[in-house]
Amino acid sequence: MRVNLDKYLLKVEKPAQYLGNEINSIHKDDFKARMCLFFPDIYEVGMSNLGIRILYSLMNRVEGFSLERGFSPMEDMENLMRENGIPMFSLESKTPLKEFDVVGFSLSYEMCYPNVLNALDLAGIPVESKDRGEEYPLIMAGGTCMMNPVPMEKFLDFVVIGDGEDVMVKIAEVLTANCDKSKIEKLKLIEDFDGVYVPVLHKGKKRVRRAIVEDLDRTEFYDDQLVPYINIVHDRASVEIQRGCTRGCRFCQAGIVYRPVRERSFKNNCELIEKMIKNTGYSEISLSSLSSSDYSKIDDLIKGLKNRYENRNLGISLPSLRMNPYSVQVADDISGGKRTGFTFAPEAGSQRLRDIINKGVEEEDVLATAEAAIRGGWENLKFYFMIGLPFETDEDVAEIFELASKVIKRCRPISKRINVTVSVSNFVPKPHTPFQWSEQMDIEEMKRKHRILKDLFKTSKHCTLRIHDMRKSYLEGFLSRGDERTGDLIELAWKKGAKLDDYKDNYDIWKSSADELGIDEKDYLGGRNLEADLPWDMIDIGVDKSFLLREYKKAEEGALTPDCREVCSGCGMKKRFPNCLKIATE
C-alpha cells in the first residue's frame, strides 16, 4: 500500500518535507527486509541529525535490505492525517509504518518520548509491546537517551545502545537472511550482539555491553549524504572527525558514554570530505566532534581544506572549541573574514564550581579568550552557563554576573561595539555520569535562582541574559533518570495530549499525569543513595561505576582529574581497550 498525499500537500506548511525525493535519497524495489528509521521530531530537526545520515547510507548498502526514513508530522499535517484516516508513513515510498519489518526510533532528547507513541498511534500500531502480535513490526530505539532504556522499554521490542555503525548493519543482515522467521526468533538471533537489549529476554538476567566502534578508519564512508530541498536547522555536510572526549567534565554524559576517544585519520577525513562535497554540492562542511579543536591534526585539516577549496569559497564550521586563545586562531582560520559570533562555555561562573565540575578552565582563560576574540574582530560573544550544579551556592550563581562583567570591562576598551549574551540552562543530572546521584532543582528553586540572576543583570549594559525554560528542564529530569513508572507517566501524558513538547507548553499535562499516578517528584529529582541500585545499572557502558563514584567524591572536594591524554584516570575502559590511552594520545 502507498499513501497518496497529492491532494493534501498544498494545504500544509512546508510540503516539501513530506516528499522524500531529496538528492541522494534511496528508493529500493527489490528487498527481503525493510526498516523505517524514524526521528520523532519534525523534518528540519531530524534531517540535521548526523546519526540518521550515517545509518541511512550504511544500512542501505546491505544487499536485500531497504532503509527508509520517517519524521513526526507538523500539527497541520497530523490533523489532516487523522481526519482522513491516513496512517503514519515512510518518506521514500509512502508506505504505512505497519507494513515494515522494523520501525526504529532515534532518541537523542527525552522530551521526544511522547512523539514515539504518537507516531505508533498514527500508524495504527499498539504502543505497548505486549499488545503487538506477528502482524505488527518489531519496534526498536537507539540514541544517547537509550543509555537508560527503562522508561521506554514497555513500548520497545529491542534497544540498541552505543555506536550504531557495526551493530545496526549486522542486524540488517540478520533480518534479511531470516525474513521468514517469527519476531521472537529474530530477537533471539540478535540478543547476544554488543549493544542489543531485548527486555523480554534480558530484563533482570543480563548486563548489556555498549556497542563500541573501535576504529573509525575501519567504518565505511557516508559521503552520499542526503541534501534536503528546504532549509533545515544545520543545513550543511557534516563529518565526524573524531568520537569521544578526554576532558572528563563531570556533568557531561556524552563525554562519559562515548569513551574512548577515537580519531579518524587525517587522510581519511580529507578523502571523506572530498567525496562528500562532490556528492552533495554543499558549500559548507561541519567538522563535528565533542571537542573539535582537540583533534590532533585540526590545523593541518583546516589549512588543507582552505588551500584545496580556496576558489570555491568553502565554509568550515567547528561546533565545539576549547576556551583558550588558540581556539580564536582556529576560528579565525575557518571564518574567511566573516565575524558573526563567538561562543564560549565556561559552564560555571566561579572557579570553585568550575573545579567541582572538572571543567579545567581558569578565569584568565575565559578573559584571555574573550579578549583575543574581540581583537580578532568578533563583537558578539555568547557564554553558556548552568545553574543548579551539585554543591552550588548562591554566591556561585552570582559569579555568573561577575564573570560577564569582567569580560565587558576587559574588552570594551578594545571595542565599544561589544555585545555579550549570557545563556543559562538548568542542570539535569544524567545517567552514567559522576553526578547521576545528585539532586535536581525543583521548580521553586529554579525560580529563586532565576530571580537572583535577573536582579543582577537588569541594569547591565552591553549584556543580554537568556534563561532556559524551567518547565522543560523539570520534565527532562523526570525522564532522564526514570524507571518503569516513568513509562506509565509518558503513556498517560501522551494520552492527555502531550506531544511536540519542544514547540508548545505541555507542563500542566505532565504535572496532572504525575499527580494522577501518585508519582512523587522527589523520587526522580531528589538525590540518590550512593549505594543504591540504579535503573540503568544493567547497561555496561565500559566505564566503571566505581570510577563515577570516585569522581563524585572528588567533586565534593573540588579536586581536579587530569585530561586522559595526560594521565590515565582509571575509568575502566582499558579492560575493554588495553590501548585506550594510546588511542587518545595518537
FIKE-410499 format. One line per 2 residues: number of its first residue (from 1); their letters; for each residue x, y, z of C-alpha. Coordinates in Angstrom, 1 decimal. Example, Ala and Ser with C-alpha at 12.3 -4.5 7.8 and 13.67 -1.06 7.14 Angstrom:
BEGIN
1) AS) 12.3/-4.5/7.8 | 13.7/-1.1/7.1;
//
This chain:
BEGIN
1) MR) 0.0/0.0/0.0 | 1.2/3.5/-0.8;
3) VN) -0.2/6.6/0.9 | -1.3/9.2/-1.6;
5) LD) -0.7/12.7/-0.3 | -1.2/14.6/-3.6;
7) KY) -4.4/16.4/-2.6 | -3.2/17.4/0.9;
9) LL) 0.3/18.8/0.3 | -0.8/22.3/-0.8;
11) KV) -2.8/22.5/2.5 | 0.2/22.2/4.8;
13) EK) 3.2/24.3/5.7 | 6.5/23.3/4.0;
15) PA) 5.0/20.4/1.9 | 8.5/19.5/0.6;
17) QY) 9.3/17.9/3.9 | 6.9/15.1/3.1;
19) LG) 8.1/14.3/-0.5 | 11.2/12.1/0.2;
21) NE) 12.8/12.7/-3.1 | 15.9/14.7/-2.0;
23) IN) 19.3/14.5/-3.6 | 20.9/11.1/-2.7;
25) SI) 17.7/9.6/-1.4 | 17.5/5.9/-2.0;
27) HK) 14.4/4.1/-3.4 | 14.6/0.3/-3.5;
29) DD) 12.0/-2.0/-5.1 | 13.9/-5.3/-4.5;
31) FK) 14.4/-6.3/-0.9 | 13.8/-9.1/1.5;
33) AR) 13.5/-7.0/4.7 | 13.0/-3.3/5.3;
35) MC) 13.1/-0.8/8.2 | 11.8/2.7/8.7;
37) LF) 14.3/4.8/10.7 | 12.0/7.3/12.4;
39) FP) 13.2/10.6/14.0 | 10.4/11.6/16.5;
41) DI) 10.6/15.3/15.7 | 9.8/17.5/12.7;
43) YE) 11.8/17.1/9.4 | 14.0/20.1/9.7;
45) VG) 15.3/18.9/13.1 | 15.6/15.2/12.2;
47) MS) 17.5/15.8/8.9 | 20.1/17.8/10.9;
49) NL) 21.0/14.6/12.9 | 24.3/13.1/11.7;
51) GI) 23.4/9.7/13.1 | 20.4/9.5/10.7;
53) RI) 22.6/10.4/7.7 | 25.2/7.8/8.7;
55) LY) 22.8/4.9/9.2 | 20.8/5.7/6.1;
57) SL) 23.9/5.5/4.0 | 25.5/2.4/5.6;
59) MN) 22.4/0.2/6.1 | 21.1/0.7/2.6;
61) RV) 24.3/-0.9/1.3 | 23.2/-4.2/2.8;
63) EG) 22.1/-6.4/-0.1 | 18.4/-7.2/0.2;
65) FS) 17.7/-4.7/2.9 | 15.9/-1.3/2.5;
67) LE) 16.0/1.5/5.0 | 13.6/4.4/4.7;
69) RG) 13.0/7.4/6.9 | 10.2/8.9/8.9;
71) FS) 9.6/12.1/10.8 | 6.9/13.5/13.1;
73) PM) 4.4/15.4/11.0 | 3.8/19.1/11.9;
75) ED) 0.4/19.7/13.5 | -1.4/20.8/10.3;
77) ME) -0.4/17.5/8.6 | -1.3/15.4/11.6;
79) NL) -4.7/16.9/11.7 | -5.3/16.1/8.1;
81) MR) -4.0/12.5/8.6 | -6.3/11.9/11.5;
83) EN) -9.3/13.5/9.7 | -8.8/11.4/6.6;
85) GI) -7.6/8.2/8.0 | -4.1/8.5/6.6;
87) PM) -1.6/6.2/8.5 | 1.9/7.3/9.5;
89) FS) 4.1/6.7/6.5 | 7.7/6.4/5.4;
91) LE) 9.2/9.3/3.4 | 10.7/7.4/0.4;
93) SK) 7.8/5.1/-0.6 | 4.9/6.5/1.5;
95) TP) 4.5/3.0/2.9 | 2.5/2.8/6.2;
97) LK) 4.8/2.0/9.1 | 2.7/-1.0/9.9;
99) EF) 4.0/-2.7/6.8 | 7.7/-2.6/7.7;
101) DV) 9.6/-5.4/9.4 | 11.2/-3.0/11.9;
103) VG) 10.4/0.6/12.9 | 13.4/2.2/14.7;
105) FS) 13.3/5.4/16.6 | 16.3/7.7/17.1;
107) LS) 16.2/9.2/20.6 | 18.6/12.0/21.4;
109) YE) 16.3/14.1/23.6 | 14.0/12.8/26.3;
111) MC) 11.2/15.2/25.6 | 10.6/13.4/22.3;
113) YP) 9.4/10.2/24.1 | 5.6/11.1/23.6;
115) NV) 6.3/11.6/19.9 | 7.2/8.0/19.6;
117) LN) 3.8/6.9/21.0 | 2.1/9.4/18.8;
119) AL) 3.8/8.0/15.7 | 2.9/4.5/16.6;
121) DL) -0.7/5.5/17.2 | -0.9/7.4/13.9;
123) AG) 0.4/4.2/12.2 | -2.3/2.0/13.8;
125) IP) 0.3/0.1/15.9 | -0.4/-0.6/19.6;
127) VE) 2.0/1.4/21.7 | 2.9/-1.3/24.2;
129) SK) 5.0/-4.3/23.0 | 2.8/-6.8/24.9;
131) DR) -0.2/-5.8/22.7 | 1.6/-6.4/19.3;
133) GE) 1.3/-9.7/17.6 | 3.1/-11.0/14.5;
135) EY) 1.0/-8.7/12.2 | 3.0/-5.7/13.6;
137) PL) 6.6/-4.8/13.0 | 9.4/-5.0/15.6;
139) IM) 9.8/-1.6/17.4 | 13.2/-0.6/18.5;
141) AG) 15.1/2.5/19.6 | 18.7/3.8/19.8;
143) GT) 20.4/7.1/20.5 | 22.0/8.7/23.6;
145) CM) 18.8/8.6/25.6 | 18.9/4.8/25.5;
147) MN) 21.8/4.8/27.9 | 18.8/4.5/30.3;
149) PV) 16.2/2.4/28.3 | 14.0/1.6/31.2;
151) PM) 11.4/4.4/30.9 | 10.7/3.4/27.3;
153) EK) 11.2/-0.4/27.4 | 7.5/-1.2/27.7;
155) FL) 7.0/0.2/24.3 | 10.0/-1.4/22.6;
157) DF) 10.9/-4.9/21.4 | 14.6/-4.2/21.5;
159) VV) 17.1/-1.3/22.0 | 20.5/-0.6/20.5;
161) IG) 22.9/1.0/23.0 | 26.1/2.8/21.8;
163) DG) 27.7/3.1/18.4 | 25.3/2.0/15.7;
165) ED) 27.5/1.6/12.6 | 28.5/-2.0/13.1;
167) VM) 25.7/-3.5/15.1 | 22.9/-1.9/13.0;
169) VK) 24.4/-3.3/9.8 | 24.7/-6.8/11.5;
171) IA) 21.0/-6.5/12.5 | 20.1/-5.6/8.9;
173) EV) 22.0/-8.7/7.6 | 20.2/-11.0/10.2;
175) LT) 16.8/-9.6/9.3 | 17.5/-10.1/5.6;
177) AN) 18.7/-13.7/6.0 | 15.8/-14.6/8.3;
179) CD) 12.9/-12.7/6.9 | 10.6/-15.7/7.2;
181) KS) 11.1/-16.2/10.9 | 8.9/-15.0/13.7;
183) KI) 9.6/-11.9/15.7 | 10.8/-13.8/18.8;
185) EK) 13.1/-15.9/16.6 | 14.6/-12.8/15.1;
187) LK) 15.1/-11.3/18.6 | 16.9/-14.4/19.7;
189) LI) 19.3/-14.2/16.7 | 20.4/-10.7/17.8;
191) ED) 20.2/-11.0/21.6 | 23.9/-11.6/22.1;
193) FD) 25.1/-8.7/19.9 | 27.0/-6.0/21.7;
195) GV) 24.6/-3.1/22.4 | 21.4/-5.1/21.9;
197) YV) 18.9/-5.0/24.8 | 15.8/-7.2/24.5;
199) PV) 13.6/-6.6/27.5 | 11.7/-9.8/27.3;
201) LH) 14.9/-11.8/27.1 | 17.4/-9.7/29.2;
203) KG) 15.4/-8.0/31.9 | 16.8/-8.9/35.3;
205) KK) 19.1/-11.5/33.7 | 21.9/-9.8/31.9;
207) RV) 24.0/-6.7/31.8 | 24.2/-5.3/28.2;
209) RR) 27.5/-4.2/26.9 | 27.6/-1.0/25.0;
211) AI) 28.4/-1.3/21.3 | 31.7/0.5/20.5;
213) VE) 33.2/1.1/17.1 | 36.9/0.5/17.9;
215) DL) 38.4/2.1/14.8 | 36.7/4.9/12.9;
217) DR) 39.0/4.3/10.0 | 37.5/0.9/9.5;
219) TE) 34.0/2.1/9.1 | 32.6/2.8/5.7;
221) FY) 32.3/6.3/4.3 | 29.0/8.1/4.4;
223) DD) 29.8/10.5/1.7 | 26.5/10.2/-0.1;
225) QL) 24.6/12.3/2.4 | 21.1/13.5/1.8;
227) VP) 20.5/17.0/0.6 | 17.1/18.5/1.5;
229) YI) 15.2/20.9/-0.7 | 14.1/23.0/2.3;
231) NI) 16.1/24.7/5.0 | 16.9/22.6/8.0;
233) VH) 18.5/23.5/11.3 | 22.0/22.5/10.3;
235) DR) 22.0/22.8/6.5 | 25.5/21.6/5.6;
237) AS) 27.5/18.5/5.1 | 28.9/17.0/8.3;
239) VE) 31.8/14.7/9.0 | 32.7/13.3/12.4;
241) IQ) 36.4/13.9/12.6 | 36.7/12.1/16.0;
243) RG) 34.5/10.4/18.5 | 34.7/10.8/22.3;
245) CT) 36.3/13.3/24.6 | 39.2/13.1/27.1;
247) RG) 38.4/16.2/29.2 | 36.2/14.5/31.8;
249) CR) 33.7/17.1/32.6 | 31.6/15.6/35.4;
251) FC) 28.2/16.8/34.2 | 28.7/15.6/30.6;
253) QA) 27.0/12.4/29.7 | 28.4/12.3/26.1;
255) GI) 31.9/12.7/27.5 | 31.5/9.5/29.5;
257) VY) 29.4/7.3/27.3 | 31.4/7.9/24.1;
259) RP) 34.8/6.9/25.6 | 37.4/6.1/24.4;
261) VR) 38.5/8.9/22.1 | 38.9/7.6/18.5;
263) ER) 40.2/9.8/15.7 | 39.6/9.3/12.1;
265) SF) 42.9/9.6/10.3 | 43.9/12.9/8.6;
267) KN) 44.0/11.1/5.2 | 40.6/9.5/5.6;
269) NC) 39.0/12.7/6.9 | 40.3/14.5/3.8;
271) EL) 39.1/11.8/1.5 | 35.7/11.6/3.1;
273) IE) 35.2/15.4/2.9 | 36.3/15.5/-0.7;
275) KM) 33.8/12.8/-1.7 | 31.1/14.4/0.5;
277) IK) 31.4/17.8/-1.2 | 31.4/16.2/-4.6;
279) NT) 28.3/14.1/-3.9 | 26.2/16.7/-2.2;
281) GY) 27.2/20.1/-3.7 | 27.3/21.7/-0.2;
283) SE) 29.5/24.7/0.2 | 29.8/24.3/3.9;
285) IS) 31.3/21.5/5.9 | 31.0/20.9/9.7;
287) LS) 34.0/19.2/11.4 | 32.0/17.5/14.1;
289) SL) 33.2/16.3/17.5 | 32.6/16.7/21.2;
291) SS) 35.8/18.8/21.2 | 36.8/19.6/17.6;
293) SD) 39.9/21.7/18.5 | 41.3/18.6/20.4;
295) YS) 41.6/16.7/17.1 | 45.4/16.2/16.8;
297) KI) 45.5/17.2/13.1 | 43.0/20.1/13.3;
299) DD) 45.4/22.7/12.0 | 46.5/20.6/9.1;
301) LI) 42.9/19.7/8.3 | 41.7/23.3/8.2;
303) KG) 44.7/24.6/6.2 | 44.4/21.7/3.8;
305) LK) 40.7/22.3/3.2 | 41.2/26.1/2.7;
307) NR) 44.1/25.5/0.2 | 42.2/22.9/-1.7;
309) YE) 38.9/24.7/-2.0 | 40.1/28.4/-1.9;
311) NR) 38.4/29.1/-5.2 | 35.1/27.5/-4.1;
313) NL) 34.5/29.7/-1.0 | 34.0/26.6/1.2;
315) GI) 32.6/27.4/4.6 | 34.1/25.4/7.5;
317) SL) 32.4/25.2/10.9 | 33.5/23.7/14.2;
319) PS) 30.6/23.1/16.6 | 32.9/22.9/19.7;
321) LR) 36.0/24.8/20.6 | 38.1/24.9/23.8;
323) MN) 38.3/28.1/25.8 | 41.7/29.4/25.0;
325) PY) 43.3/32.0/22.6 | 44.3/29.1/20.3;
327) SV) 40.7/28.4/19.6 | 40.3/32.0/18.5;
329) QV) 43.1/31.4/16.0 | 41.3/28.3/14.8;
331) AD) 38.1/30.2/14.4 | 39.9/32.9/12.5;
333) DI) 41.4/30.3/10.2 | 37.9/28.9/9.3;
335) SG) 36.0/32.2/9.3 | 37.2/33.5/5.9;
337) GK) 36.9/37.0/7.3 | 33.3/36.6/8.4;
339) RT) 32.7/37.7/12.0 | 29.3/36.6/13.3;
341) GF) 29.5/35.5/16.9 | 32.0/33.6/19.1;
343) TF) 30.7/31.1/21.6 | 32.2/30.1/25.0;
345) AP) 31.1/27.5/27.5 | 32.6/28.3/31.0;
347) EA) 29.5/26.4/32.4 | 30.0/27.9/35.9;
349) GS) 30.8/31.5/37.0 | 33.1/30.8/39.9;
351) QR) 36.4/29.0/39.8 | 35.3/26.8/42.8;
353) LR) 32.4/25.5/40.8 | 34.4/25.0/37.6;
355) DI) 36.8/22.9/39.6 | 33.8/20.9/41.1;
357) IN) 32.6/20.0/37.5 | 36.2/19.4/36.4;
359) KG) 35.9/22.0/33.6 | 39.7/22.6/33.6;
361) VE) 39.3/26.3/32.8 | 40.7/29.2/34.8;
363) EE) 39.1/32.6/34.9 | 42.1/34.0/33.0;
365) DV) 41.4/31.5/30.2 | 37.9/32.9/29.8;
367) LA) 39.1/36.5/29.8 | 42.0/36.0/27.6;
369) TA) 39.9/34.1/25.0 | 37.3/36.8/25.0;
371) EA) 40.0/39.5/24.6 | 41.5/37.6/21.7;
373) AI) 38.1/37.2/20.0 | 37.4/41.0/20.3;
375) RG) 40.9/41.8/19.0 | 40.2/39.4/16.2;
377) GW) 37.2/41.3/15.1 | 34.3/39.5/16.8;
379) EN) 31.9/41.8/18.5 | 29.1/39.3/19.6;
381) LK) 30.2/37.0/22.4 | 27.9/34.2/23.7;
383) FY) 28.6/32.4/27.0 | 26.9/29.2/28.2;
385) FM) 26.4/28.6/31.9 | 24.4/26.1/34.1;
387) IG) 22.8/26.7/37.4 | 21.7/24.0/39.9;
389) LP) 25.1/22.2/39.7 | 26.0/19.9/42.6;
391) FE) 27.4/21.8/45.7 | 26.4/25.2/44.2;
393) TD) 25.8/28.2/46.4 | 24.0/31.4/45.7;
395) ED) 27.5/33.1/45.5 | 28.4/30.7/42.7;
397) VA) 25.2/31.8/40.8 | 26.1/35.5/41.3;
399) EI) 29.5/34.8/39.9 | 28.0/34.3/36.5;
401) FE) 27.2/38.1/36.5 | 30.6/38.9/37.9;
403) LA) 32.4/37.0/35.2 | 30.3/38.6/32.4;
405) SK) 31.0/42.0/33.9 | 34.8/41.3/33.9;
407) VI) 34.6/40.3/30.2 | 32.9/43.5/29.3;
409) KR) 35.3/45.6/31.5 | 38.3/43.9/29.8;
411) CR) 37.0/44.0/26.2 | 35.1/47.3/25.9;
413) PI) 38.3/49.4/25.8 | 39.2/47.4/22.7;
415) SK) 35.7/47.7/21.0 | 32.8/49.8/22.1;
417) RI) 30.5/47.7/20.0 | 30.9/44.5/22.1;
419) NV) 27.7/42.7/22.9 | 27.6/39.8/25.4;
421) TV) 24.8/37.2/25.6 | 24.7/35.0/28.7;
423) SV) 22.7/31.9/28.2 | 21.8/29.9/31.3;
425) SN) 20.4/26.4/31.4 | 19.1/24.4/34.3;
427) FV) 21.3/21.4/35.3 | 19.8/18.0/34.7;
429) PK) 21.7/15.0/36.2 | 22.2/12.3/33.7;
431) PH) 22.7/8.5/34.0 | 26.3/7.2/33.8;
433) TP) 27.9/10.5/35.0 | 29.5/11.3/38.3;
435) FQ) 26.5/13.5/39.0 | 23.9/10.7/38.4;
437) WS) 23.3/10.6/42.2 | 22.8/14.4/42.5;
439) EQ) 19.6/16.3/43.4 | 18.0/18.3/40.7;
441) MD) 16.4/21.7/41.4 | 12.6/21.7/41.7;
443) IE) 10.5/24.5/40.1 | 10.6/26.7/43.2;
445) EM) 14.4/26.5/43.5 | 14.8/27.3/39.8;
447) KR) 12.5/30.4/40.2 | 14.6/31.6/43.1;
449) KH) 17.9/31.2/41.3 | 16.5/32.8/38.1;
451) RI) 15.4/35.8/40.2 | 19.0/36.2/41.5;
453) LK) 20.3/36.4/38.0 | 17.5/38.6/36.7;
455) DL) 18.1/41.1/39.5 | 21.8/41.2/38.9;
457) FK) 21.5/41.6/35.1 | 18.6/44.0/34.9;
459) TS) 20.8/47.1/34.9 | 23.7/45.6/32.9;
461) KH) 24.6/47.4/29.7 | 26.0/45.5/26.7;
463) CT) 24.9/42.2/28.2 | 21.7/40.1/27.5;
465) LR) 20.5/37.4/29.8 | 18.6/34.4/28.5;
467) IH) 17.4/31.5/30.7 | 16.3/28.1/29.5;
469) DM) 12.6/27.2/30.1 | 12.5/25.8/33.7;
471) RK) 9.5/23.6/33.0 | 11.2/21.7/30.2;
473) SY) 14.3/21.2/32.5 | 12.0/19.9/35.3;
475) LE) 10.3/17.4/33.0 | 13.6/16.3/31.4;
477) GF) 14.7/15.4/35.0 | 11.7/13.1/35.4;
479) LS) 12.5/11.2/32.2 | 16.3/11.0/32.1;
481) RG) 16.7/9.2/35.4 | 13.4/7.4/35.2;
483) DE) 12.3/3.8/35.8 | 9.3/1.6/34.8;
485) RT) 6.8/4.0/36.4 | 8.2/6.7/34.2;
487) GD) 6.9/4.7/31.2 | 3.4/4.9/32.7;
489) LI) 3.9/8.6/33.1 | 4.9/9.0/29.4;
491) EL) 2.0/7.0/28.2 | -0.6/8.8/30.3;
493) AW) 0.8/12.3/29.4 | 0.6/11.3/25.7;
495) KK) -3.0/10.1/26.1 | -3.8/13.5/27.7;
497) GA) -2.3/15.3/24.7 | 1.4/15.8/25.3;
499) KL) 3.5/15.7/22.1 | 5.9/18.0/20.3;
501) DD) 6.9/19.4/23.7 | 9.7/21.5/22.1;
503) YK) 7.1/23.6/20.4 | 4.4/24.0/23.0;
505) DN) 4.0/24.1/26.7 | 2.6/20.8/27.9;
507) YD) 3.8/21.2/31.5 | 0.3/21.1/33.1;
509) IW) -0.5/17.8/31.2 | 2.7/16.2/32.6;
511) KS) 2.0/17.5/36.1 | -1.6/16.3/36.2;
513) SA) -0.4/12.9/34.9 | 2.2/12.6/37.6;
515) DE) -0.4/13.5/40.2 | -2.9/11.0/38.9;
517) LG) -0.2/8.2/39.1 | 0.8/9.3/42.6;
519) ID) 4.4/10.0/41.5 | 6.4/11.9/44.0;
521) EK) 8.9/14.3/42.3 | 11.5/13.7/45.0;
523) DY) 11.7/10.1/43.8 | 13.1/11.3/40.5;
525) LG) 14.5/14.8/41.1 | 15.9/14.0/44.6;
527) GR) 19.4/12.8/45.4 | 20.1/9.1/45.1;
529) NL) 21.8/6.9/47.7 | 25.4/6.3/46.6;
531) EA) 25.0/2.6/47.4 | 21.6/2.1/45.7;
533) DL) 21.0/0.1/42.6 | 20.1/2.4/39.7;
535) PW) 17.6/1.6/36.9 | 20.3/2.0/34.3;
537) DM) 22.9/-0.2/36.0 | 22.2/-3.1/33.7;
539) ID) 23.9/-1.1/30.9 | 27.6/-1.7/30.9;
541) IG) 29.0/1.5/29.2 | 32.6/0.4/29.7;
543) VD) 33.2/3.0/32.4 | 33.1/1.5/35.9;
545) KS) 30.5/2.7/38.4 | 33.3/2.9/41.0;
547) FL) 35.1/5.5/38.8 | 31.9/7.6/38.7;
549) LR) 31.7/7.4/42.5 | 35.3/8.4/42.9;
551) EY) 34.7/11.4/40.6 | 31.6/12.4/42.6;
553) KK) 33.6/12.4/45.8 | 36.4/14.4/44.1;
555) AE) 33.8/16.9/43.0 | 32.7/17.2/46.6;
557) EG) 36.3/18.1/47.5 | 36.8/20.4/44.5;
559) AL) 39.6/18.2/43.2 | 40.5/18.0/39.5;
561) TP) 41.1/15.0/37.4 | 43.6/15.4/34.6;
563) DC) 42.8/15.1/30.9 | 43.0/11.4/29.8;
565) RE) 45.8/12.2/27.4 | 48.0/13.4/30.2;
567) VC) 47.3/10.7/32.9 | 45.0/7.7/32.7;
569) SG) 42.2/8.2/35.2 | 41.4/4.5/35.6;
571) CG) 37.8/4.8/34.3 | 37.7/1.2/33.3;
573) MK) 37.8/1.4/29.5 | 41.3/-0.2/29.5;
575) KR) 39.6/-3.5/30.4 | 38.0/-3.5/27.0;
577) FP) 40.5/-1.4/25.1 | 44.1/-2.0/26.5;
579) NC) 45.4/0.7/24.1 | 42.8/3.2/25.2;
581) LK) 45.4/5.9/26.3 | 47.4/5.2/23.1;
583) IA) 44.3/5.8/21.0 | 43.7/9.1/22.8;
585) TE) 47.3/10.4/22.6 | 47.9/9.4/18.9;
//
